[in-house]
Amino acid sequence: MNEKKTNMKTNVEFWGVRGFIPMNSPEYTHFGGHTSCISVTHKDSIFIFDAGSGLKDLGEKIDKVNINQATLFLSHMHFDHISGFSHL
């Protein structure tokens, strides 16, 4: 039997998990201050779940690793899930 080994590495990163508004004061740094934004990278694909203020930091990473395309899923249209668009 000839088996081809593939790299099935999947990486999940939380760029923001904060509630309705971003918080940047020191008491919030443990969990981060950005609103909802999660990325899942698998092989050459990146999937983004929600576009909260964490999208800014994720966008900077995407620029550095030269990703040209991403798939974005929005769970709903509340401001804390779309506020990252203002950073693009």
C-alpha positions as CSV (number, residue, x, y, z in Angstrom):
1,M,0.0,0.0,0.0
2,N,1.4,3.4,-1.0
3,E,0.5,6.1,1.4
4,K,1.1,9.7,0.8
5,K,1.8,11.7,3.9
6,T,0.3,15.2,4.0
7,N,0.7,18.0,6.4
8,M,-2.7,18.3,8.0
9,K,-1.8,21.1,10.4
10,T,-4.6,23.4,11.3
11,N,-4.0,26.5,13.4
12,V,-6.7,28.4,15.3
13,E,-6.0,31.9,16.6
14,F,-8.2,34.2,18.7
15,W,-7.6,37.8,17.6
16,G,-10.4,39.2,19.7
17,V,-12.9,37.7,22.3
18,R,-14.0,40.9,24.0
19,G,-17.7,42.0,24.2
20,F,-19.4,45.0,22.7
21,I,-16.6,47.5,22.8
22,P,-12.8,47.1,22.5
23,M,-10.9,47.8,25.8
24,N,-7.3,48.9,25.9
25,S,-6.5,49.6,29.5
26,P,-4.0,47.4,31.4
27,E,-6.5,45.4,33.4
28,Y,-7.8,43.9,30.1
29,T,-4.5,42.8,28.7
30,H,-4.6,39.2,30.1
31,F,-7.4,38.2,27.7
32,G,-6.9,41.0,25.2
33,G,-9.0,44.0,24.3
34,H,-10.2,43.3,20.8
35,T,-13.7,42.3,19.8
36,S,-14.7,39.1,18.0
37,C,-12.2,37.8,15.4
38,I,-11.0,34.2,15.0
39,S,-8.8,32.8,12.2
40,V,-8.5,29.2,11.2
41,T,-5.5,28.4,8.9
42,H,-5.3,25.1,7.1
43,K,-2.6,24.5,4.5
44,D,-2.8,27.5,2.2
45,S,-6.3,28.6,3.2
46,I,-7.3,31.0,5.9
47,F,-10.9,31.3,7.2
48,I,-11.9,34.3,9.3
49,F,-14.8,34.2,11.7
50,D,-16.2,37.6,12.5
51,A,-14.5,40.9,11.7
52,G,-14.3,42.7,15.1
53,S,-11.4,45.0,16.0
54,G,-9.1,42.0,16.2
55,L,-9.2,42.1,12.4
56,K,-6.6,44.8,12.4
57,D,-3.9,42.6,14.0
58,L,-4.9,39.6,11.8
59,G,-4.6,41.8,8.7
60,E,-1.0,42.8,9.7
61,K,-0.2,39.1,10.0
62,I,-1.7,38.2,6.7
63,D,0.4,41.0,5.1
64,K,3.6,39.5,6.6
65,V,2.9,35.9,5.4
66,N,1.8,37.0,2.0
67,I,-1.7,35.5,2.0
68,N,-3.7,36.8,-1.0
69,Q,-7.1,35.4,-0.3
70,A,-9.2,34.7,2.7
71,T,-12.8,33.5,3.4
72,L,-14.8,35.6,5.9
73,F,-17.8,34.3,7.8
74,L,-19.9,36.8,9.8
75,S,-22.0,35.3,12.6
76,H,-24.3,38.4,12.7
77,M,-24.1,42.1,12.0
78,H,-23.7,43.6,15.5
79,F,-21.1,46.3,15.6
80,D,-18.6,44.3,17.7
81,H,-18.5,41.7,15.0
82,I,-17.9,44.1,12.1
83,S,-16.0,47.0,13.6
84,G,-12.7,45.7,12.2
85,F,-13.7,46.7,8.7
86,S,-12.8,50.3,9.6
87,H,-9.2,49.2,9.9
88,L,-8.9,47.8,6.4
